[in-house]
Amino acid sequence: MGNPKDQVQSLLQKLPENASYEDIQYHLYVLEKVQRGLLRAESEGAVDHAEAKGRLKQWLAS
């Protein structure tokens, strides 16, 4: 994952030169949400793709 400073530096390198403050804030927001989701999945467990498809199929059939 890397530390937050390295992640932000990498993010800034990937954005176009004309990125606005809003663009940067949005990408930082998304990066943080993804990191939180990954940590939560790691600590609480997650449902794999096949199981999710099965659950969705059952839900749609009802």
N, C-alpha and C positions, 0 to 999 in steps of 0.2 A: 504494500500500500504506500509506503513512504510517509514522511512527515508532512504536515500541512503546508509548510513553507515551500517544500520541493513540489508538492502538488500544485500550488498556486503558480509557481514559476513555470511549470510545465504547461499549465492551462494558458497562461499569458503568451507563451511562445506559439501556441496553436491558434490563438485568435488573430483575426486580421488586424492590420495596423490601424484601420479606421474604426475599431470597436469602441463603442461608447461606454460610459460608466454604467449605464443600465445593462448593456450586454455583459459586461464583466460581472456585475452583481448577480445577474440571472445565472450565469455559468457557475459562479461560486455557490449559489443556492442549490443548484442541481447537484454539484459535486458533493456538497455536505449531505444532502438527502440520500444520495447513493451510498456514501460511506456509512451513514447511520443504518441504512437498510442492510448493508453487508454485515455490519457488526451485530445487528439484531438477529439476522438469519444464522450467524455463527453461534450466538449465545442461546437462542431459543429454538433453533432448528428451522427448517424450511421444507416446503413441499416440492418434490421434483416435478418436472414437466409432465411426465406420464400420469402421475397421480392427479395433477391439476386438471389435465384433459379429462380424466375419468370423472372427477367431481363435477366438472362443468357439463359433461354429457348427461350425468344423472340429473343435475339441476335443470337443464333445458328440457329434459324429458318429462319433468313433473308439471 
